[in-house]
Amino acid sequence: MDRLYTPWRYDYVTGASPETGCVFCRVGESADDAANHVLYRGGHWFVMVNRYPYNNGHLLLVLGRHVPLLSDCSAGELAEMGRLLAAMERALGECMHPHGFNCGYNGGASAGAGIPAHLHLHLLPRWAGDTNFMTTVGETRVMPQTLAEVQDQVGPVLRRILASGEK
């Protein structure tokens, strides 16, 4: 029998996390991008690997200020959001060769937002057949890479794309 070890999810699934306040504000204020799995910091947003991913390569685009909705964003924030999402998609495509992507945000707790007070968007690479019985029967997701491995694989490519102005 194979064993799947995902210790980084324990606090999340048990609700035992000792963190208080907004995790995205803490990450935004921290200088330790490596420990926080931050791949890139722009003028208004930062890109990070999701600590509790739906699947491998799950990235977050997080607004650098604490507001809940897209309608709270300035024109400059919205413009940068589009540019960063496109670069994130390109980087994931180049690194992981997915068959497609899911992208979105949940505006408010009733819409499914785990952190409803701080605007963030999800970008997930998807592959045909990437869901299996483990999720529905075992309530477990199988991640073939650690968060640090995703960070090391995608981060340099994302930064290269953004630095070069590639579309």
Backbone bond lengths (Angstrom), bond angles and torsions (degrees), N, CA, C in turn:
res aa  C-N    CA-C-N  psi(-1)  N-CA   C-N-CA  omega(-1)  CA-C   N-CA-C  phi
1 M - - - 1.451 - - 1.530 108.99 -
2 D 1.344 116.17 133.62 1.452 121.11 177.04 1.516 109.99 -81.92
3 R 1.330 116.23 150.72 1.458 122.30 176.72 1.524 108.35 -116.59
4 L 1.308 115.47 136.84 1.455 121.29 176.75 1.516 108.01 -110.66
5 Y 1.315 117.29 121.37 1.450 121.44 -179.53 1.522 109.64 -111.41
6 T 1.314 116.59 120.16 1.464 121.91 178.45 1.526 108.82 -133.23
7 P 1.327 117.64 67.53 1.470 120.21 -174.08 1.520 114.26 -63.83
8 W 1.307 118.70 -24.54 1.462 120.57 -179.39 1.526 111.66 -67.68
9 R 1.316 118.87 -16.06 1.462 122.19 -179.02 1.523 113.34 -91.28
10 Y 1.339 118.96 -10.09 1.455 121.41 -172.58 1.525 112.57 -57.25
11 D 1.315 117.52 -52.39 1.463 119.96 -179.49 1.518 111.29 -59.65
12 Y 1.322 116.78 -37.80 1.462 121.05 -179.14 1.527 111.31 -64.92
13 V 1.331 117.02 -49.76 1.462 119.33 -174.70 1.526 112.87 -74.43
14 T 1.330 117.75 -22.94 1.466 119.74 179.45 1.521 112.38 -96.83
15 G 1.336 116.55 -8.97 1.466 119.32 -177.32 1.515 112.17 70.99
16 A 1.335 116.84 20.43 1.459 121.27 -174.56 1.519 113.93 -94.66
17 S 1.308 117.92 10.66 1.455 120.62 -176.96 1.525 111.39 -61.98
18 P 1.334 117.47 128.56 1.464 120.48 -179.85 1.527 113.28 -80.24
19 E 1.329 117.28 -3.21 1.453 120.65 -177.18 1.527 111.17 -69.09
20 T 1.316 115.66 140.66 1.453 120.98 174.13 1.525 108.02 -123.54
21 G 1.308 116.99 158.65 1.458 120.53 -178.55 1.514 110.62 78.86
22 C 1.302 115.65 -166.94 1.459 122.08 -175.56 1.528 111.44 -88.71
23 V 1.320 115.65 119.13 1.460 120.40 179.95 1.526 111.01 -62.65
24 F 1.334 118.08 -36.80 1.459 119.94 -178.87 1.530 111.55 -69.74
25 C 1.321 117.84 -34.90 1.465 119.99 175.10 1.524 109.95 -64.96
26 R 1.337 116.88 -41.18 1.475 120.21 178.73 1.521 111.13 -62.90
27 V 1.332 116.90 -44.98 1.466 120.27 178.58 1.521 110.05 -63.92
28 G 1.326 116.64 -42.22 1.467 120.66 179.84 1.517 112.96 -61.34
29 E 1.322 117.19 -33.50 1.469 121.96 -178.99 1.519 112.69 -87.74
30 S 1.314 118.36 -14.77 1.461 122.27 -176.74 1.524 111.35 -78.40
31 A 1.313 115.35 147.08 1.462 120.80 175.68 1.531 111.13 -94.48
32 D 1.328 117.65 -4.55 1.458 121.43 -175.39 1.526 110.51 -95.20
33 D 1.330 115.50 76.25 1.458 120.26 -178.00 1.524 112.23 -63.22
34 A 1.313 117.87 -36.76 1.462 120.25 -179.09 1.527 110.97 -62.13
35 A 1.307 117.92 -47.50 1.468 121.49 -178.76 1.523 111.73 -66.78
36 N 1.325 117.27 -29.65 1.461 121.82 -179.37 1.522 113.20 -93.38
37 H 1.317 117.32 2.27 1.463 123.57 179.10 1.529 112.27 60.31
38 V 1.331 115.73 35.20 1.464 121.03 176.67 1.530 108.01 -83.63
39 L 1.327 115.57 126.59 1.464 121.37 -178.09 1.515 112.86 -93.98
40 Y 1.341 116.28 -29.76 1.470 120.08 -174.52 1.522 109.21 -161.60
41 R 1.328 115.82 143.68 1.462 122.10 173.00 1.520 108.32 -121.54
42 G 1.326 114.89 122.75 1.453 120.59 177.52 1.514 110.22 -101.55
43 G 1.318 116.55 -162.91 1.453 121.09 179.99 1.517 113.38 -71.02
44 H 1.339 117.48 -34.63 1.468 122.32 -176.72 1.526 113.39 -124.33
45 W 1.318 117.61 -20.39 1.464 123.05 -171.07 1.521 110.01 -129.69
46 F 1.330 115.82 159.79 1.456 120.06 167.21 1.527 108.83 -131.81
47 V 1.338 114.71 152.92 1.458 122.80 -179.10 1.515 107.82 -108.85
48 M 1.326 116.30 132.08 1.458 119.60 178.23 1.523 110.42 -141.51
49 V 1.326 115.38 160.10 1.451 121.60 172.39 1.524 106.84 -77.80
50 N 1.319 116.92 133.50 1.458 121.30 178.93 1.530 109.40 -65.27
51 R 1.339 117.26 126.84 1.464 121.64 179.26 1.519 112.32 -66.51
52 Y 1.312 117.42 -25.23 1.464 122.63 -178.57 1.524 108.24 -126.47
53 P 1.340 116.54 69.82 1.463 120.39 -169.48 1.520 114.15 -70.37
54 Y 1.312 114.26 147.74 1.457 121.96 171.48 1.525 109.17 -72.51
55 N 1.331 115.17 -40.41 1.453 120.60 174.44 1.522 109.20 -152.16
56 N 1.305 115.60 176.49 1.453 121.70 -177.68 1.528 110.77 -61.35
57 G 1.334 117.94 133.06 1.459 122.16 178.77 1.515 114.58 87.41
58 H 1.334 118.57 8.33 1.471 123.41 -179.11 1.531 109.51 -66.51
59 L 1.329 116.32 113.36 1.463 121.98 -179.05 1.522 110.46 -108.49
60 L 1.330 114.60 154.79 1.457 121.94 174.84 1.514 109.45 -120.29
61 L 1.316 116.22 140.50 1.462 123.26 170.45 1.518 105.42 -110.07
62 V 1.321 116.76 115.07 1.464 122.23 -170.39 1.525 109.71 -115.77
63 L 1.330 115.90 128.57 1.459 120.68 176.25 1.530 108.94 -67.73
64 G 1.305 116.40 141.11 1.457 121.73 -177.22 1.519 114.80 -76.75
65 R 1.305 118.31 -2.36 1.465 120.63 175.49 1.521 108.99 -128.07
66 H 1.299 115.83 157.89 1.460 123.20 -170.66 1.525 111.34 -88.39
67 V 1.332 115.89 88.69 1.471 122.98 173.13 1.526 107.44 -136.80
68 P 1.336 118.53 155.28 1.461 119.42 -172.36 1.530 117.51 -92.28
69 L 1.331 119.27 -26.35 1.464 119.92 -167.26 1.523 113.72 -126.85
70 L 1.310 116.17 156.10 1.464 121.28 175.02 1.523 111.41 -58.31
71 S 1.311 117.04 -35.05 1.465 120.23 -179.39 1.522 112.56 -67.88
72 D 1.331 118.08 -10.87 1.463 122.75 174.70 1.525 112.54 -84.03
73 C 1.329 117.10 -7.55 1.467 121.64 -174.76 1.527 111.85 -83.08
74 S 1.321 114.39 148.67 1.463 121.12 173.35 1.529 108.87 -80.45
75 A 1.316 116.03 168.35 1.466 120.67 177.50 1.527 110.75 -60.35
76 G 1.326 117.10 -39.42 1.461 120.89 178.79 1.526 112.31 -65.56
77 E 1.327 116.54 -39.55 1.463 120.17 177.67 1.522 111.07 -65.38
78 L 1.327 116.78 -40.35 1.459 120.15 179.35 1.531 111.55 -67.83
79 A 1.322 116.62 -38.72 1.467 119.87 178.45 1.526 110.73 -64.24
80 E 1.332 116.49 -44.09 1.464 119.05 179.29 1.527 110.67 -66.95
81 M 1.318 117.53 -35.89 1.457 121.42 177.81 1.528 110.50 -56.71
82 G 1.318 117.31 -48.13 1.455 120.60 179.93 1.520 112.69 -62.01
83 R 1.325 115.76 -42.97 1.471 119.97 179.50 1.523 110.93 -63.38
84 L 1.337 117.12 -43.13 1.464 120.57 -178.67 1.523 112.04 -69.81
85 L 1.328 117.80 -40.09 1.469 119.50 177.59 1.526 111.22 -61.16
86 A 1.325 116.71 -41.94 1.468 120.02 178.51 1.529 110.94 -63.36
87 A 1.327 116.97 -41.40 1.467 120.51 178.82 1.531 110.99 -67.53
88 M 1.326 116.71 -38.79 1.476 120.78 177.61 1.525 110.09 -61.93
89 E 1.330 116.27 -45.09 1.462 120.71 178.82 1.523 110.51 -60.53
90 R 1.308 116.18 -44.95 1.474 119.84 -179.51 1.535 111.07 -63.47
91 A 1.333 116.81 -43.23 1.469 120.54 -179.49 1.529 111.10 -64.26
92 L 1.331 117.15 -45.25 1.463 119.60 177.88 1.525 110.73 -63.00
93 G 1.332 116.76 -39.77 1.462 120.48 178.17 1.512 111.89 -61.32
94 E 1.319 116.20 -44.10 1.463 120.77 -179.23 1.525 112.04 -68.12
95 C 1.324 117.11 -39.15 1.459 121.46 -175.77 1.522 113.96 -82.20
96 M 1.325 116.05 -39.76 1.464 119.54 -168.50 1.519 114.79 -115.37
97 H 1.327 117.98 -10.36 1.462 123.13 176.88 1.533 112.93 51.34
98 P 1.337 117.47 51.52 1.468 119.01 179.19 1.524 111.08 -72.50
99 H 1.315 115.18 164.38 1.462 121.21 176.81 1.522 112.03 -86.21
100 G 1.340 116.82 -15.12 1.454 121.64 -179.69 1.517 110.29 -173.42
101 F 1.325 116.24 -174.49 1.468 122.19 -177.92 1.523 110.26 -140.21
102 N 1.311 116.30 149.76 1.460 123.13 163.81 1.518 106.07 -112.05
103 C 1.331 116.12 137.31 1.457 121.10 177.96 1.519 108.18 -141.26
104 G 1.326 116.70 136.34 1.443 118.21 176.74 1.505 113.59 175.02
105 Y 1.318 113.85 179.86 1.458 120.60 174.77 1.511 108.47 -143.73
106 N 1.313 115.35 157.11 1.454 122.29 179.51 1.520 107.51 -111.93
107 G 1.314 116.79 108.35 1.466 121.76 -177.47 1.520 111.47 -85.62
108 G 1.319 116.91 90.83 1.456 122.33 178.68 1.519 112.80 106.78
109 A 1.327 116.15 156.59 1.463 121.76 -178.22 1.526 111.50 -61.87
110 S 1.324 117.87 -39.24 1.466 120.03 -178.68 1.522 111.90 -68.29
111 A 1.322 117.15 -17.77 1.464 121.58 176.62 1.525 111.66 -90.06
112 G 1.330 116.91 -0.73 1.459 120.57 177.08 1.506 115.32 105.26
113 A 1.323 118.46 4.11 1.460 120.30 -178.83 1.528 110.60 -68.45
114 G 1.314 116.17 125.49 1.461 120.76 175.52 1.514 111.82 -75.45
115 I 1.319 116.42 -28.46 1.465 123.00 177.19 1.527 105.68 -129.32
116 P 1.333 117.17 79.17 1.464 120.79 -170.20 1.519 115.51 -71.13
117 A 1.310 118.88 -19.81 1.463 120.42 -174.64 1.520 113.90 -86.41
118 H 1.345 117.68 -9.87 1.467 120.39 -176.42 1.529 108.55 -126.83
119 L 1.318 115.75 114.01 1.462 122.13 -176.60 1.527 111.68 -59.84
120 H 1.321 114.87 127.64 1.457 122.10 174.24 1.518 108.57 -152.28
121 L 1.311 116.07 150.21 1.458 122.63 -179.86 1.511 108.99 -119.86
122 H 1.321 115.38 149.15 1.457 122.84 -179.07 1.519 109.63 -107.18
123 L 1.327 116.45 138.56 1.459 121.77 170.65 1.523 106.80 -131.23
124 L 1.330 115.34 120.37 1.460 121.41 -176.16 1.514 110.53 -123.34
125 P 1.327 117.35 128.00 1.461 119.00 170.68 1.525 108.10 -74.37
126 R 1.327 116.66 145.12 1.470 120.66 -179.36 1.524 109.96 -132.11
127 W 1.311 115.52 147.38 1.447 122.98 178.85 1.520 109.02 -126.74
128 A 1.322 116.90 147.78 1.458 120.37 174.90 1.528 107.92 -57.56
129 G 1.320 116.24 126.94 1.460 120.15 178.64 1.519 114.76 78.67
130 D 1.355 118.46 19.05 1.467 118.92 -177.83 1.523 113.48 -80.09
131 T 1.306 118.19 -2.72 1.456 120.53 171.21 1.522 107.35 -104.98
132 N 1.324 115.86 146.73 1.457 119.25 -178.68 1.525 110.17 -149.65
133 F 1.306 116.70 -173.99 1.460 121.57 -175.51 1.524 112.88 -62.89
134 M 1.328 118.95 -24.58 1.469 121.03 -177.16 1.525 111.13 -59.08
135 T 1.328 117.35 -39.02 1.464 121.18 -179.01 1.523 111.03 -70.15
136 T 1.316 117.19 -46.38 1.458 119.50 -174.34 1.523 112.97 -81.29
137 V 1.309 118.33 -37.35 1.457 121.08 -177.28 1.524 111.67 -92.13
138 G 1.313 116.74 -46.38 1.461 120.55 -175.23 1.507 114.99 -95.75
139 E 1.356 117.08 -1.40 1.461 121.61 -176.71 1.532 110.92 47.98
140 T 1.326 114.93 43.03 1.460 122.64 -177.50 1.509 108.45 -135.95
141 R 1.305 116.91 140.97 1.461 121.50 173.25 1.527 107.97 -108.77
142 V 1.302 115.72 141.97 1.451 121.71 179.13 1.521 107.82 -99.87
143 M 1.320 116.40 119.21 1.459 122.02 179.41 1.529 108.74 -110.93
144 P 1.331 117.56 117.29 1.462 119.10 -177.29 1.527 114.14 -77.73
145 Q 1.332 118.17 -7.68 1.458 121.78 178.76 1.522 109.33 -134.76
146 T 1.323 115.24 151.86 1.459 119.63 172.84 1.528 108.67 -77.32
147 L 1.328 116.40 166.60 1.463 120.49 177.06 1.529 110.44 -60.35
148 A 1.328 116.98 -40.59 1.474 120.67 179.83 1.522 111.39 -64.61
149 E 1.326 117.91 -36.13 1.464 120.31 177.66 1.522 111.22 -66.73
150 V 1.324 117.37 -40.73 1.468 120.55 175.92 1.520 109.57 -62.78
151 Q 1.326 116.33 -44.23 1.466 121.94 178.60 1.530 110.57 -57.92
152 D 1.320 116.80 -46.81 1.469 121.17 -178.41 1.527 112.17 -68.76
153 Q 1.316 117.58 -30.24 1.454 121.06 -179.36 1.527 111.97 -80.34
154 V 1.325 117.01 -46.92 1.466 121.03 -171.65 1.532 112.53 -88.27
155 G 1.335 117.36 -36.19 1.460 121.14 -175.22 1.520 114.90 -53.02
156 P 1.336 119.10 -53.15 1.472 119.42 -179.51 1.525 113.34 -61.89
157 V 1.314 117.32 -36.35 1.465 120.79 179.72 1.528 110.08 -68.56
158 L 1.326 117.29 -44.03 1.459 120.90 177.72 1.533 110.93 -60.23
159 R 1.323 116.79 -46.22 1.476 119.92 -179.97 1.528 111.25 -63.92
160 R 1.332 117.96 -37.18 1.475 121.03 177.59 1.525 110.15 -64.17
161 I 1.324 116.73 -45.37 1.466 120.77 -179.88 1.514 110.92 -61.29
162 L 1.330 116.70 -44.93 1.470 120.15 -178.80 1.519 112.07 -69.26
163 A 1.330 118.07 -36.85 1.458 121.79 179.84 1.527 111.77 -68.47
164 S 1.338 115.73 -33.17 1.469 119.58 -175.75 1.524 112.13 -87.70
165 G 1.331 116.73 -12.95 1.457 119.91 -177.27 1.510 113.48 74.71
166 E 1.355 117.13 17.57 1.464 120.86 179.11 1.520 109.62 -60.08
167 K 1.313 116.06 150.01 1.458 121.06 174.47 1.497 110.48 -104.00
